[in-house]
Amino acid sequence: MSEHTTAVTAPAGTIADAGDGPLLQVRDLRLSFGGVKAVDGLTFDAHAGQIISVIGPNGAGKTSAFNCITGFYRATGGEILFAGENIMKRLPSTIAKGGLARTFQNVRMFREMTVVDNVKTAMHARISQNVFDAILHTPRYRRVERQALEDARGWLDFVGFSHDEDLLAAQLPYGEQRRVEIARALASQPRMLLLDEPAAGLNHSEKQDLIDLIRRIRDLGVGIVLIEHDMGLVMNISERVVVLNFGREIADGTPEEVRRNPEVIEAYLGAEETEEEGQ
């Protein structure tokens, strides 16, 4: 798979220019469930063409923060700006259409749809169609559908998918489902991509392919915010690392700065090393 992924490029003209300055700005983000503070004052900036990782122990608030940023949860405080606009009260579909895409901790595929149709679903928000075109299969309908199919195949090539595109998603191995999920997210033409534990369940070879893929997405100019428990992958690929513990941000810096931070070592990295020694 590695040799396949390094040779292909993204469909032409599919990623918008993000401009200068931070693309995503999270300011004092807070989320409470009753008396439990799931996210407690998270603040960070993310730029186009940059890879940031958000790490922390289980229950630290990482996925809750992602859910707030992408509109699946309504934050109880703070501010979220994307491309200079406040997106705190927008629906997930509106946020995605605006250029902020995500994947999920547990792969979410339309299991009874084909691989290529799964990817095409991400294009519906930007495909110009109407009921008349769809019913009569007008030339415009056929032209748009051909382009959508071509783009979907292009993104499948880009992520290194090497199986039959007409397979049902449910028939794919787990690692290939991850690839298709990323291809679907890219098909929405994001300016920023949030990846929630994309290496979970992958073997060593698949993780190496994932690292290559994330870097190539970054090279398209897309900003990437990554939640990941694999510290080798995080330290290898990240330009900045944000660390959460019990919903609170305890560090934000380069991988080397975070690796040396005493509070991070005590809260997270030290625990990780202890677990590895005991295995």
Disulfide bonds with the S-S distance in Angstrom:
none
